Amino acid sequence: MKPDNRGFFPLTGFAQRFVDLLAQCRVLGIKTLEASEHHVLLELPYHSRIVGYPDSGVIHGGVITTLMDTGSGAAVLCAIRQHSGEIELSPTLDLRVDYMKPAEPGLPVYGFAECYKLTSAVAFTRAIAYQHSMDEPIAQAVGSFMRIGSDLMTDDFRRALEGG
């Protein structure tokens, strides 16, 4: 799906509501910049509290992993929503993260994730964390997420995702 004539991706609000429901994402200040049935783009602002190496100012690797896991999970949620009209929780089964270089201190990190394959039981994702360009990744990830159906979701969580 392409952005509308205002440049808005239709699932951005949906993905942001998911991100906002996760306590760690609220603490980290992660924001959804765009979301469609094909991808999610998140922004992690730089802050001294996420630094893993005080002497260098480099962001802790666990924070980068959280960004990529969240982006991948949001991409799965959006893909399922667009494909079936349902809202399903899909917990992470496996996430492999390859770190390529440290993030540059003082700058935000972006996480681009896509759900490239949906089966009846598993969703498959890939993601890139970067600052200046996706061609210069900080890290990349591949993941699989279990599809557990919409039956196990609470009404409160469903309403929160739907914006009600």
C-alpha positions, 0 to 999 in steps of 0.5 A, a space after each residue: 500500500 502506498 501513502 495517500 495524497 498527504 503522504 500518510 501510511 494508513 496503518 501508522 496509527 495502528 502500529 503506534 498504538 501497538 508500540 505505545 502499549 509496550 512499556 519498554 517502548 514508552 520508556 525508550 520513546 520509540 515512535 512509528 514514522 510510517 506503517 503499511 501492510 508491507 513495512 514499519 519504520 520506527 525511530 529511537 531517539 538518542 538519550 543518555 539513559 540508553 547508552 551502554 558504554 559511557 566513555 563512548 556514548 554508544 547505545 546499548 545493543 539490547 536497545 537496538 535489539 528491542 527496536 528491531 524486535 518491536 518493529 518486526 512484531 509491528 510489521 507482523 501485526 500490520 500484515 495480518 491486519 491487512 491480509 485478514 482484517 483480524 488483530 492477532 498477537 504474535 509473540 517472537 519465536 526467534 530473532 537473530 540479530 547481526 551487529 555490524 557497527 556501533 550507532 553514532 552517539 547523539 543521533 536517532 536510530 531508525 528501524 525498518 522492518 517487513 513481514 515478508 511471509 505469512 503462513 497459518 502458524 508463523 510470520 517471517 520478518 527481516 529488519 535493519 537498524 540504521 542512522 544515515 542510510 539503510 545501505 549502512 546498517 548498524 544491525 540487521 535481523 531476521 525473525 519468526 513470530 508465532 501466530 496464536 490467533 485473535 481468540 487469546 487477545 483481551 478485549 481491552 488490548 483489542 480496543 487499545 489497538 483499534 483506538 477505542 
